Amino acid sequence: MAAPEVFNLAQVPITSHSFNADRTRVAVSLTSNDVQIFDRHGNDWKPTEVLSEHDKQITSIDWAPNSNRIVTSAQDRNAYVWQQTPDPQTGHLIWKPTLVLLRINRAATYVKWSPNEDKFAVASGARAIAICSFDPEGDWWVSRLLKKPIRSTVLSVDWHPNNVLLAAGSADMKARVFSAYIKDVDKRPAPSVWGEKLPFNTICGEYASPSGGWVHSVGFSPSGDVLAFASHDSTINIVYPGGPAIHTIRMTTLPLVTLAWTSEESIVAAGHDCQPFVFSGNAQSGWQLVGSLDDPNANKASGGSRSGFGGAPSPVGRLQSSAFNTFRNADSRGISSSPGSPISGPGGSGESELFTIHQNTITNIRAYESVGAGQVTKVSTSGVDGKLVVWDVSNVTPVSAGGLAGKMGNLSLR
């Protein structure tokens, strides 16, 4: 089983990340108005391009694998579609932005391409979701708004494989499934467990958070017949509309804020507990937490692939020493102690380095590598600690929710 590949992209939080089709490039937002594109060179990532057009902080990025277009959303209430075109003067390929007419009066919070890449959805704080498609006459992207019955900020969206249905999670403590059918763009969808007649803004399902928490993340299974959503009440819920049945897993850990399906019977989710959890189950046997892709019991003071400097251990022996790791931690993160030990001395705050690879909240999880339809073998995560980590989903460390809470109960985040 391969060890996680760990990369320190920045010393500031990563708001969002998205890879290109062959995973040789990644677009990230480093809590700024710009998108930075990194190219992979061996076991490292080097910044190569900056996309600048937004006026306020970028909230979400999605890179379409087939059309090679990037869509970005930001707090400036705008979205842009970026496409590579030859520069008229130099002939080199440059990223050209195209404005999207969103018609929202609050920040855009999340963006996602549809499976066919002919439209995308933009969630917002305006209690609306903009479904955007290209208008060749005006040479711009236009939108139609999904509004009712949304009552608060939409935090995440996900497309059904049929390119028509859209799941949305919002701060009104509801997960919903809408029809985003656009007559001139979509073919009439085949009947499914979500319904048959699907005009625009049809509500195909509405599900409440069990204890009234914001719904941070939603996701359709590879078949589209199952919906999962994670909410701020530390639950993850799996919905089978054909039953109908809802399986709820109540965690004793901190809330999950992002999730991704790895197969029809497996989900990886992560959040404020700084590690990706693996859930498994089906409609007949129910769902349960089976483990973590991280190993909190591993000794992080030994350096190597878990140190944040790439996937392979350093060939230089002295770089593996605990003394070097102590100085590196003090320089890069202001941490002068080994994992689990309180920081002491003048100005010490009693904070600790965590036993997990990520040292702060994981904000984004995405499928990284797949074999066949819907079978994800690797996922990538990014977070507030500025790290990008690639995990092998088969490398699961068994853990119980209660045991993990006890293990990390005395640790605090910076």
Phi, psi and omega per residue, in radians:
M1 nan 2.242 -3.063
A2 -1.285 2.481 3.068
A3 -1.301 2.692 3.112
P4 -1.070 2.528 3.029
E5 -1.631 2.136 -3.028
V6 -2.053 2.262 -3.123
F7 -2.309 2.252 3.038
N8 -1.577 1.687 -3.120
L9 -1.382 -0.543 -3.054
A10 -2.810 2.937 3.054
Q11 -1.759 0.222 3.093
V12 -2.144 2.827 -3.120
P13 -1.073 2.522 3.004
I14 -1.690 1.988 -3.117
T15 -1.265 -0.745 -3.097
S16 -2.748 2.688 3.048
H17 -2.507 2.681 3.099
S18 -2.731 2.358 -3.107
F19 -1.644 2.761 2.971
N20 -1.392 -3.062 -2.985
A21 -1.116 -0.736 -3.078
D22 -1.698 0.161 3.055
R23 1.104 0.423 3.071
T24 -1.623 -0.183 3.127
R25 -2.387 2.632 3.102
V26 -2.432 2.393 3.067
A27 -1.816 2.252 -3.104
V28 -2.320 2.688 2.994
S29 -1.966 2.079 -3.088
L30 -1.768 1.003 3.125
T31 0.899 0.866 -3.110
S32 -2.558 -3.071 3.124
N33 -1.467 -0.109 -3.008
D34 -1.957 2.719 2.964
V35 -1.793 2.241 3.070
Q36 -1.841 2.315 3.105
I37 -1.853 2.185 3.123
F38 -1.886 2.441 3.024
D39 -1.843 2.495 -3.126
R40 -1.489 2.288 3.063
H41 -2.251 1.697 -3.109
G42 1.148 -2.112 3.136
N43 -1.734 0.453 -3.113
D44 -2.476 2.811 3.082
W45 -2.066 2.296 -3.119
K46 -2.034 2.270 3.090
P47 -1.171 2.313 -3.090
T48 -2.156 -0.584 -3.078
E49 -2.469 2.682 3.081
V50 -2.230 2.241 3.099
L51 -1.786 1.994 -3.048
S52 -2.134 2.035 3.054
E53 -2.732 -0.538 -3.105
H54 -1.279 2.668 3.140
D55 -1.687 -0.347 -3.138
K56 -2.320 -3.141 -2.989
Q57 -1.038 2.350 3.091
I58 -1.315 2.359 -3.079
T59 -1.832 -0.427 -3.067
S60 -2.788 2.608 3.129
I61 -2.374 2.476 3.001
D62 -2.503 2.234 -3.084
W63 -1.875 2.018 -3.127
A64 -1.290 2.122 -3.035
P65 -1.216 -0.568 -3.060
N66 -1.537 -0.792 -3.134
S67 -1.524 -0.161 3.122
N68 1.030 0.596 3.073
R69 -1.837 2.522 3.115
I70 -1.902 2.313 3.026
V71 -2.027 2.385 -3.119
T72 -2.235 2.585 3.035
S73 -2.244 2.737 -3.048
A74 -2.650 3.005 3.121
Q75 -1.239 -0.146 3.108
D76 -1.423 0.162 3.099
R77 1.254 0.304 -3.124
N78 -2.091 2.825 2.976
A79 -2.373 2.569 3.105
Y80 -2.276 2.500 3.005
V81 -1.848 2.155 -3.084
W82 -1.844 2.283 3.130
Q83 -2.385 2.454 -3.133
Q84 -1.341 2.197 3.097
T85 -2.363 2.656 3.124
P86 -1.190 2.403 3.055
D87 -1.254 2.234 -3.102
P88 -1.034 -0.521 -3.070
Q89 -1.562 -0.788 -3.045
T90 -1.745 -0.406 -3.083
G91 1.471 -0.133 3.124
H92 -1.317 2.633 3.105
L93 -1.289 2.269 3.086
I94 -2.244 2.758 3.126
W95 -1.545 2.065 -3.133
K96 -1.837 2.198 3.141
P97 -1.521 2.539 3.010
T98 -2.141 2.212 -3.093
L99 -1.234 2.532 3.082
V100 -1.925 2.262 3.115
L101 -1.460 1.620 -3.047
L102 -1.448 -0.600 -3.114
R103 1.057 0.755 3.058
I104 -2.088 2.679 -3.114
N105 -1.986 0.279 3.051
R106 -2.364 3.033 -3.071
A107 -1.075 2.526 2.960
A108 -1.441 2.295 -2.976
T109 -1.915 -0.430 -3.050
Y110 -2.777 2.559 3.140
V111 -2.442 2.532 -3.092
K112 -2.664 2.216 3.023
W113 -1.206 2.577 3.009
S114 -1.329 2.828 -3.119
P115 -0.990 -0.622 3.135
N116 -1.468 -0.116 3.095
E117 1.087 0.419 3.090
D118 -1.773 -0.041 3.056
K119 -2.782 2.940 3.098
F120 -2.595 2.809 -3.132
A121 -1.967 2.404 3.106
V122 -2.109 1.997 3.054
A123 -1.396 2.748 -3.062
S124 -2.669 2.942 3.039
G125 -1.475 0.071 -3.119
A126 -1.595 0.314 -3.109
R127 1.009 0.694 -3.102
A128 -2.672 2.748 3.048
I129 -2.133 2.180 3.126
A130 -1.586 2.129 3.052
I131 -1.720 1.979 -2.937
C132 -1.915 2.349 3.076
S133 -2.378 2.790 -3.035
F134 -1.492 2.370 3.079
D135 -1.877 1.808 -3.078
P136 -1.144 -0.475 -3.140
E137 -1.180 -0.774 3.126
G138 -1.551 -0.138 -3.105
D139 0.971 0.801 3.069
W140 -2.650 3.053 3.141
W141 -1.765 2.231 -3.137
V142 -1.931 2.867 -3.044
S143 -2.371 2.664 2.911
R144 -2.099 2.521 -2.998
L145 -1.807 2.279 2.905
L146 -1.578 2.080 -3.061
K147 -2.091 -1.064 -3.044
K148 -1.378 2.451 0.013
P149 -1.823 0.654 -3.092
I150 -1.150 2.325 -3.063
R151 -2.049 0.014 -3.133
S152 -2.792 -3.032 -3.095
T153 -1.023 2.325 3.053
V154 -1.517 2.183 -3.010
L155 -1.750 -0.433 -3.132
S156 -2.780 2.740 3.092
V157 -2.463 2.772 3.051
D158 -2.678 2.474 -3.081
W159 -1.605 2.506 2.981
H160 -1.300 2.629 3.113
P161 -1.011 -0.353 -3.135
N162 -1.394 0.028 3.061
N163 1.246 0.119 -3.095
V164 -2.045 -0.843 -3.101
L165 -1.358 2.550 -3.112
L166 -2.361 2.239 3.045
A167 -1.670 2.528 -3.122
A168 -2.478 2.400 3.038
G169 -2.015 2.389 -3.033
S170 -2.409 2.977 -3.100
A171 -1.364 0.021 3.005
D172 -1.542 0.283 3.016
M173 1.223 0.484 -3.128
K174 -2.254 2.518 2.908
A175 -1.904 2.310 -3.066
R176 -2.290 2.710 3.028
V177 -2.082 2.105 -3.108
F178 -1.947 2.796 2.892
S179 -1.643 2.196 3.101
A180 -1.967 0.661 -3.095
Y181 -1.210 2.216 3.065
I182 -2.069 2.121 -2.950
K183 -0.986 -0.815 -3.046
D184 -1.423 -0.082 -3.075
V185 -1.955 -0.785 -3.001
D186 -1.733 2.600 2.917
K187 -1.425 2.729 -3.131
R188 -1.122 2.135 -3.068
P189 -1.264 2.653 3.075
A190 -1.281 2.647 3.092
P191 -1.008 2.518 3.138
S192 -2.485 -3.094 3.107
V193 -1.131 -0.234 -3.124
W194 -1.612 -0.142 3.101
G195 2.410 3.056 -3.112
E196 -1.967 -1.059 3.105
K197 -1.490 2.110 -2.987
L198 -2.292 1.143 3.009
P199 -1.159 2.844 -3.076
F200 -0.977 2.362 3.105
N201 1.290 0.292 3.004
T202 -1.225 2.318 3.087
I203 -1.544 1.951 -3.112
C204 -1.636 -0.223 3.127
G205 -3.085 2.515 3.099
E206 -2.464 2.184 -3.020
Y207 -2.336 2.301 -3.079
A208 -1.622 2.591 3.005
S209 -1.122 2.356 -3.023
P210 -0.969 -0.693 -3.090
S211 -2.059 0.326 3.041
G212 1.387 0.823 3.097
G213 -1.933 2.694 3.056
W214 -0.961 2.468 3.075
V215 -1.589 1.843 -3.033
H216 -1.394 -0.607 -3.003
S217 -2.597 2.520 3.098
V218 -2.327 2.724 3.103
G219 -2.868 2.370 3.030
F220 -1.467 2.564 3.018
S221 -1.194 2.907 -3.133
P222 -0.968 -0.571 3.115
S223 -1.413 -0.358 -3.069
G224 1.484 -0.005 -3.082
D225 -1.556 -0.110 -3.121
V226 -2.299 2.507 3.113
L227 -2.109 2.376 3.040
A228 -2.100 2.483 3.026
F229 -2.530 2.523 -3.140
A230 -1.988 2.381 -3.079
S231 -2.235 2.973 -2.998
H232 -1.305 -0.058 3.054
D233 -1.543 0.363 3.112
S234 1.053 0.723 3.052
T235 -2.182 2.687 2.917
I236 -2.187 2.326 -2.996
N237 -2.142 2.344 3.132
I238 -2.034 2.116 -3.018
V239 -1.876 2.215 3.002
Y240 -1.936 1.713 -3.041
P241 -1.182 -0.422 -3.124
G242 -1.249 -0.356 -3.098
G243 -1.146 -1.095 -0.203
P244 -1.377 2.607 -3.139
A245 -2.600 2.511 3.095
I246 -2.223 2.132 3.082
H247 -1.776 2.151 -3.095
T248 -1.989 2.254 3.044
I249 -1.914 2.030 3.141
R250 -1.664 2.122 -3.112
M251 -1.666 2.576 3.010
T252 -1.670 0.095 3.122
T253 -1.670 -3.015 3.108
L254 -1.275 2.843 -3.031
P255 -1.122 2.639 3.007
L256 -1.575 2.487 -3.097
V257 -2.165 -0.109 -3.134
T258 -2.655 2.554 -3.134
L259 -2.578 2.792 3.081
A260 -2.630 2.396 3.059
W261 -1.373 2.388 3.055
T262 -1.886 -0.305 3.013
S263 -2.844 -3.124 -3.133
E264 -1.173 -0.297 -3.101
E265 -2.216 0.421 -3.119
S266 -2.613 2.432 -3.138
I267 -2.330 2.461 2.966
V268 -1.973 2.242 -3.122
A269 -2.368 2.624 -3.098
A270 -2.606 2.928 -3.135
G271 3.139 -2.261 -3.003
H272 -1.274 -0.175 3.099
D273 -1.564 0.064 2.923
C274 1.193 0.310 3.068
Q275 -2.601 2.612 -3.137
P276 -1.455 2.161 3.111
F277 -1.649 2.627 3.131
V278 -1.978 2.219 3.098
F279 -2.049 2.506 -3.107
S280 -2.451 2.634 3.102
G281 2.821 -3.021 3.076
N282 -2.741 -3.132 -3.049
A283 -1.157 -0.536 -3.068
Q284 -1.428 -0.829 -3.040
S285 -1.630 -0.141 -3.086
G286 1.482 -3.109 -3.075
W287 -2.126 2.656 3.127
Q288 -2.708 2.774 3.013
L289 -1.328 2.194 -3.110
V290 -1.891 -0.318 3.125
G291 2.872 -2.874 -3.115
S292 -2.296 2.557 3.048
L293 -1.335 -0.297 3.065
D294 -1.656 2.826 3.062
D295 -2.132 1.626 -3.079
P296 -1.059 -0.315 -3.109
N297 -1.513 -0.125 3.139
A298 -1.208 2.616 -3.114
N299 -1.484 1.825 -3.101
K300 -1.314 -0.183 -3.118
A301 -1.373 -0.066 -3.074
S302 -1.539 0.008 3.125
G303 1.293 -2.562 3.081
G304 1.390 -2.676 -3.011
S305 -1.199 -0.240 -3.123
R306 -1.710 0.158 -3.030
S307 -1.543 -0.183 3.125
G308 1.666 0.220 -3.134
F309 -2.091 0.610 3.069
G310 1.937 3.137 -3.019
G311 -1.449 -0.377 -3.049
A312 -1.933 2.525 3.085
P313 -1.107 2.623 3.106
S314 -1.185 2.394 3.141
P315 -1.303 -0.246 -3.108
V316 -1.508 2.106 -3.026
G317 -1.057 -0.662 -3.054
R318 -1.190 -0.376 3.121
L319 -1.315 -0.133 3.100
Q320 -1.608 -0.056 -3.032
S321 -1.313 2.669 3.119
S322 -1.169 -0.526 3.121
A323 -1.120 -0.763 3.124
F324 -1.114 -0.727 3.141
N325 -1.100 -0.648 3.122
T326 -1.094 -0.815 3.134
F327 -1.160 -0.668 -3.138
R328 -1.130 -0.754 3.124
N329 -1.113 -0.702 3.128
A330 -1.136 -0.622 -3.103
D331 -1.333 -0.779 -3.010
S332 -1.535 -0.562 -3.050
R333 -2.210 -0.013 -3.122
G334 1.240 0.403 -3.125
I335 -1.875 2.209 -3.067
S336 -1.978 0.251 -3.103
S337 -2.252 2.888 3.084
S338 -1.364 2.846 -3.101
P339 -0.964 2.319 3.085
G340 1.545 -0.173 -3.113
S341 -1.776 2.307 -3.129
P342 -1.096 2.547 3.065
I343 -1.320 2.256 -3.107
S344 -2.118 3.079 3.133
G345 1.714 -3.139 -3.133
P346 -1.033 2.249 3.124
G347 1.433 -0.006 -3.139
G348 -1.131 2.439 -3.065
S349 -1.865 0.003 -3.104
G350 1.382 0.140 3.117
E351 -1.376 2.877 -3.083
S352 -2.318 2.704 2.915
E353 -1.406 2.362 -3.079
L354 -1.359 2.832 3.092
F355 -1.393 -0.146 -3.123
T356 -1.563 2.860 3.106
I357 -1.161 -0.929 3.043
H358 -1.241 2.351 -3.106
Q359 -1.761 0.083 3.088
N360 -2.748 -3.111 -3.021
T361 -0.936 2.353 2.998
I362 -1.479 2.116 -3.033
T363 -1.801 -0.297 -3.015
N364 -2.594 2.264 3.056
I365 -2.292 2.361 -3.086
R366 -2.444 2.665 2.993
A367 -1.153 2.339 -3.086
Y368 -1.927 -0.735 -3.087
E369 -2.490 2.393 -3.090
S370 -2.335 2.684 2.991
V371 -2.249 2.028 -3.093
G372 1.343 -3.080 -3.088
A373 -1.401 2.040 3.035
G374 1.329 0.150 3.125
Q375 -1.872 1.675 -3.103
V376 -1.528 2.264 -3.136
T377 -1.797 -0.429 3.105
K378 -2.419 2.560 3.047
V379 -2.210 2.737 3.075
S380 -2.060 2.550 3.106
T381 -2.285 2.632 2.996
S382 -2.431 2.797 -3.045
G383 -2.776 -2.947 -3.062
V384 -1.207 -0.330 -3.134
D385 -1.461 0.015 3.107
G386 1.404 0.195 -3.121
K387 -1.710 2.584 2.965
L388 -2.055 2.169 -3.059
V389 -2.232 2.362 3.065
V390 -1.906 2.180 -3.037
W391 -2.017 2.500 2.974
D392 -1.521 2.074 -3.029
V393 -1.224 -0.241 3.095
S394 -1.466 -0.194 -3.109
N395 -1.613 1.338 -3.036
V396 -1.810 2.239 3.047
T397 -1.674 2.043 3.136
P398 -1.038 2.372 -3.135
V399 -2.769 2.588 3.049
S400 -1.820 2.588 -3.126
A401 -1.023 -0.743 -3.125
G402 -1.153 -0.718 3.134
G403 -1.136 -0.648 -3.139
L404 -1.179 -0.706 3.141
A405 -1.085 -0.675 3.123
G406 -1.193 -0.628 -3.117
K407 -1.150 -0.680 -3.048
M408 -1.829 0.152 -3.037
G409 -1.133 -0.504 -3.099
N410 -1.646 0.061 -3.120
L411 -1.756 2.652 -3.136
S412 -2.340 2.679 3.132
L413 -1.563 2.681 3.077
R414 -1.316 nan nan
